[in-house]
Amino acid sequence: MSEPLFERYSRQMLFPPIGEQGQRKIAAARVLIVGMGALGTVLANHMARAGVGMLRIVDRDYVEKSNLQRQMLYDEGDAELALPKAVAASRKLAKINSDIRLEAIAADVTADNAETLSDGVDLILDGTDNFRTRLLLNDVCFKREIPFVYGGAVSSQGMTAVFVPGETCCFRCLIGEADGTGQTCDTIGVISPIVDIVASFQAVEALKYLVGADSARRRSLLSIEIWRHQVFDAKLPPPKADCPTCGLKLYPALEEAASPFAVMCGRETVQFQGSKPIDMDRIERKLAAVCRVSRNPFLLKAVVPEGERLVLFPDGRVLVQGTEDIARARTLYDRYIGN
């Protein structure tokens, strides 16, 4: 290890369970973080500062002012520019640690791309805010034998657990078939300390796995409520023989044909997942004739005459903001974007 790198990580290597050998393992590791919101930004900050060799970060959204209360890698300039979160986070992380490799991907994680996004990684960290994506990541992890570090935080409470193929039950075993209607930060709020705490527990379990500290790994579901100071640690149940993922190895989330329109719960937003890229120059000219349009290198925003807002990404995704009515979103999409 070079002298500059030894100096950068010296305090971490003084911690006996890591040491120089563990630091070398961290430097050789490849980690995927899905979701660069509150949990994801804390996770990425810890992984980058710890020296994880390659970080692949994925998020479908862009920075808004309401994110700044808890999403630690963003600032007011990012919100004013409406930068995709993956792009804004990558820029900050590059300033934190220029020695690591960063892959920033502005995309929604779906059954079509989840396996590709997981190519070559040693660990997947959950920074998402919905059960649909978590079940998808869970199925990818157990199909490909990649540990999945789950975390969730809302209001003043959070949970985290590590699911390891061949050793523990899976996330689907634990929660069953969630219907996706649970409470979210966008419906009941969240305070930032619970985010930092949950993500920090996720990060330390990630480090344990990466350095091979198997005996130190936690094999439980940790639940924390910080406003009333309540902590509960429950041993993970054994895998279920009839679980579609870890028991039957069917991986149903990877087989689902998702609707191109999906409501982003609590966001007053419907996302349309297009099947082909958008010609941003052409659509800008088209929308500018009837809408108030703004654009940066990563997305285009348009306020339609009816009052809703369209956010278009080059990969074909479109957010229809101002409604959770899929029929209404379809109408606006067809009216202003079409084929």
BELPESUL-V75364 format. One record per residue. N is the residue number from 1. SS is DSSP state (H for helix, E for strand, C for the rest). NEAR is the number of other ideal C-beta (glycine too) atoms within 8 Angstrom. Layout:
((N;SS;NEAR) (N;SS;NEAR))
This chain:
((1;C;6) (2;C;5) (3;H;5) (4;H;6) (5;H;11) (6;H;10) (7;H;7) (8;H;8) (9;C;11) (10;H;8) (11;H;6) (12;H;10) (13;H;12) (14;C;6) (15;C;8) (16;C;5) (17;C;9) (18;C;11) (19;H;9) (20;H;7) (21;H;7) (22;H;14) (23;H;14) (24;H;9) (25;H;11) (26;H;15) (27;H;10) (28;H;6) (29;C;12) (30;E;11) (31;E;16) (32;E;13) (33;E;16) (34;E;15) (35;C;13) (36;C;15) (37;C;14) (38;H;15) (39;H;17) (40;H;19) (41;H;15) (42;H;14) (43;H;16) (44;H;16) (45;H;12) (46;H;12) (47;H;14) (48;H;14) (49;H;8) (50;H;11) (51;C;15) (52;C;14) (53;C;10) (54;E;11) (55;E;14) (56;E;12) (57;E;17) (58;E;15) (59;E;16) (60;C;9) (61;C;7) (62;E;10) (63;C;14) (64;C;7) (65;H;6) (66;H;5) (67;H;13) (68;C;10) (69;C;6) (70;C;11) (71;C;13) (72;C;8) (73;C;11) (74;C;14) (75;C;6) (76;H;7) (77;H;6) (78;H;10) (79;H;13) (80;H;6) (81;H;8) (82;C;11) (83;C;11) (84;E;13) (85;H;17) (86;H;13) (87;H;11) (88;H;13) (89;H;17) (90;H;11) (91;H;8) (92;H;10) (93;H;16) (94;H;9) (95;H;6) (96;H;8) (97;C;9) (98;C;5) (99;C;6) (100;C;12) (101;E;6) (102;E;11) (103;E;8) (104;E;9) (105;E;10) (106;E;13) (107;C;10) (108;C;7) (109;C;13) (110;C;9) (111;C;11) (112;C;4) (113;C;9) (114;H;13) (115;H;10) (116;H;6) (117;H;13) (118;C;13) (119;C;6) (120;C;4) (121;C;11) (122;C;7) (123;E;14) (124;E;16) (125;E;15) (126;E;15) (127;C;17) (128;C;13) (129;C;8) (130;C;9) (131;H;10) (132;H;8) (133;H;11) (134;H;12) (135;H;12) (136;H;14) (137;H;16) (138;H;15) (139;H;14) (140;H;15) (141;H;16) (142;H;15) (143;H;10) (144;H;8) (145;C;7) (146;C;12) (147;E;11) (148;E;15) (149;E;15) (150;E;13) (151;E;16) (152;E;11) (153;E;13) (154;E;11) (155;E;9) (156;C;9) (157;E;11) (158;E;13) (159;E;12) (160;E;14) (161;E;12) (162;E;14) (163;E;17) (164;C;9) (165;C;11) (166;C;4) (167;C;5) (168;C;9) (169;C;12) (170;C;16) (171;H;13) (172;H;14) (173;H;12) (174;H;12) (175;H;6) (176;C;5) (177;C;4) (178;C;8) (179;C;5) (180;C;8) (181;C;4) (182;C;6) (183;C;6) (184;C;11) (185;H;12) (186;H;7) (187;H;8) (188;H;8) (189;C;7) (190;E;13) (191;C;11) (192;H;9) (193;H;7) (194;H;15) (195;H;15) (196;H;10) (197;H;11) (198;H;16) (199;H;17) (200;H;10) (201;H;11) (202;H;16) (203;H;13) (204;H;8) (205;H;13) (206;H;15) (207;H;12) (208;H;12) (209;H;14) (210;H;14) (211;H;12) (212;C;7) (213;C;11) (214;H;6) (215;H;4) (216;H;6) (217;C;10) (218;C;7) (219;C;8) (220;E;9) (221;E;10) (222;E;12) (223;E;12) (224;E;13) (225;E;10) (226;C;11) (227;C;6) (228;C;6) (229;C;6) (230;E;7) (231;E;8) (232;E;7) (233;E;8) (234;E;7) (235;E;6) (236;C;11) (237;C;7) (238;C;4) (239;C;10) (240;C;10) (241;C;5) (242;C;6) (243;C;13) (244;C;9) (245;C;15) (246;C;12) (247;C;11) (248;C;7) (249;C;8) (250;C;7) (251;C;12) (252;H;9) (253;H;11) (254;H;12) (255;C;8) (256;C;7) (257;C;4) (258;C;8) (259;C;4) (260;C;8) (261;E;11) (262;E;9) (263;E;9) (264;E;9) (265;C;10) (266;C;8) (267;C;8) (268;C;7) (269;E;12) (270;E;15) (271;E;14) (272;E;12) (273;E;12) (274;C;11) (275;C;5) (276;C;5) (277;C;7) (278;C;12) (279;C;6) (280;H;10) (281;H;6) (282;H;7) (283;H;12) (284;H;11) (285;H;8) (286;H;8) (287;H;13) (288;H;8) (289;C;6) (290;C;7) (291;C;12) (292;E;5) (293;E;10) (294;E;8) (295;E;8) (296;C;8) (297;C;2) (298;C;10) (299;E;12) (300;E;12) (301;E;12) (302;E;13) (303;E;8) (304;C;13) (305;C;5) (306;C;5) (307;C;6) (308;C;12) (309;E;11) (310;E;17) (311;E;11) (312;E;14) (313;E;12) (314;C;9) (315;C;9) (316;C;11) (317;E;13) (318;E;14) (319;E;12) (320;E;16) (321;E;11) (322;C;8) (323;C;12) (324;C;8) (325;C;7) (326;H;9) (327;H;6) (328;H;11) (329;H;13) (330;H;9) (331;H;8) (332;H;14) (333;H;13) (334;H;8) (335;H;8) (336;H;13) (337;C;9) (338;C;6) (339;C;1))
